[in-house]
Amino acid sequence: MPLQLPPSLWAATARPAPATPPLDASRQADVAIVGAGYSGLAAALRLAESGASVVVLETGEPGWGASGRNGGQVIPGLKWDPDELVAMFGSEAGEDLVRVAGGAPDTLFNLVARHRIDCEATRCGWIQPAFADADRGLAARRVEQWQRRGAAVSLLDRDTACTLVGSPIYRGGWIDRRAGSVQPLSYARGLAHAAQEAGALVCANSRVVALARDAGRWSVTTAHGPTVSAEHVLLATNGYTDALWPRLRQTVIAANSFQVATERLPDALRGTVLPKGHVASDTRRLLLYYRSNHDGRLVMGGRGPFREPIGPIDYRHLESVIALVFPQLKGVRCEFRWTGRVALTRDHLPHVHRPAPGLTLLLGYNGRGVAMGTTLGTLVGANLLAPADNPLPLPITGMRPIPLHPLHRVYATAILQMYRLFDYLAVR
């Protein structure tokens, strides 16, 4: 039975999906891509535009996973700050990675413009408001590091941060004007259409159940029978990675990111919440991220239980925090609730693995997958075509399963509780 897209604000308001019928017969291709999220679709687009034959196989439909369920925030950078990346990778490689990560929104918005993707794309900037007084120093360090590299960022004092966010609870912060937002499912569908227009075959409801290598080619088998014979395979399943390739699932923690969306705000309130159209995610250890969508709803996201939600009660923590951040919204109802999986890595970096000839594995965006998934998918696609001319900004590494991975829900839940306590103490 075909997988149904789960209910969400994005599913209710997205542009129509392109036709992506299941793989109907066995085929040959230069590259088979498993996963029709941002990474897989961006790679398919780059490959097809260069003349490669590409087949994309997706369990659900394009954007069915996190690419159609995230907050739609297009944010530059990685979890690590620029100077930290340089310390990790060295001056040349580190600065190259900083450049790529800092320019990731450019990659996305250029694709949107070039392919006329109708996804409510806006580029008003991202605010990281300081949750505690101590976080103002963190904001100052980040601004200094990015300004040194020419980025359009600046520090915000308390009054300015509170005015731009529309909340009285923050102590200051900083703004990154390279950032913006998209309707995430519309964007995924637009990428799928662009890849099709370039010549890629995108197949929904075509779950891959086996990978095998024979005579220098890969055989990619779907659950309903047809196969793809390909010289290269790109596995781009991120937080929805299963047991298709041994041990890969154990290299990430698939954490649920919970979101709610309010009813349409009355005009009198709409202008009091992020009045300039910014997106935001604060400095808490258990951060909150939020934005308004095109028709005036507040979308609030954050962490929740590792198990799949069983009903509205699992979203109550997010609904209650809305009035704490935005007192003027007390009593406003939430009309949509949904979750998506974020792939967390042990080192907080995306990973590129090549465990066998012709097989590339790409995953682990740690909550920064909208811009970075698009960017790394594009770069990996180019690298598959001509590796010497298109080096990757990240090293290709061996897979390292997370220790005690079967118990990750237990110890990760304990860490979340500890972070919640730290956030509570930070403002006391």
Buried (B, 14 or more C-beta within 10 A) or exposed (E): EEBEBBEBBBBEBBBEBBEBEBBEEBBEBBBBBBBBBBBBBBBBBBBBBBEBBBBBBBBBBBBBBBBBBBBBBBBBBBBBBBBBBBEEBEEEBBBBBBBBBBBBBBBBBEBBEEBEBBBBBBBBBBBBBBBBEEBBEBBBBBBBBBEEEEBEBBBBEBEBBBBBBBBEBBBBBBBBBBBBBBBBBBBBBBBBBBBBEBBBBBBBBBBBEEBEEEEEBBBBBBEEEBBBBBBBBBBBBBBBBEEBBEEBBBBBBBBBBBBBBBEBBEEEBBEBBBEEBBBBBBBBBBBBBBBBBEEBBBBBBBBBBBEEBEEEEBBBBBBEBBEEBBEBBEEBEBEBBBBBBBBBBBEBBBBBBEBEEBBBBBBBBBBBBBBBBBBBBBBBBBBBBEEEEBEBBBEEEEBBBBEEBEEBBEEBEEEBEEBBEEBEEBEE
